[in-house]
Amino acid sequence: MYICVCKAVTDKQVKSAIADGHCSRRQLHQCLGVGSVCGKCSQHIKQLLDENRMETCMMPMMA
């Protein structure tokens, strides 16, 4: 599903970027360009970060 229509970014691309270590909206913006045009995707980006960040970005801190 497209998350950012302006930049043609899908939820799979966002999840992949999070899994690769992009753990903030700023990092996702720099990596994929999401949230840089109209901003309508920002809430969904936050939701994907909240859902997926715990699984990937917090792992090294727990080890």
Helices and strands as residue ranges (DSSP letters): E 2-4, E 9-10, H 11-19, H 25-32, H 42-56, H 59-62
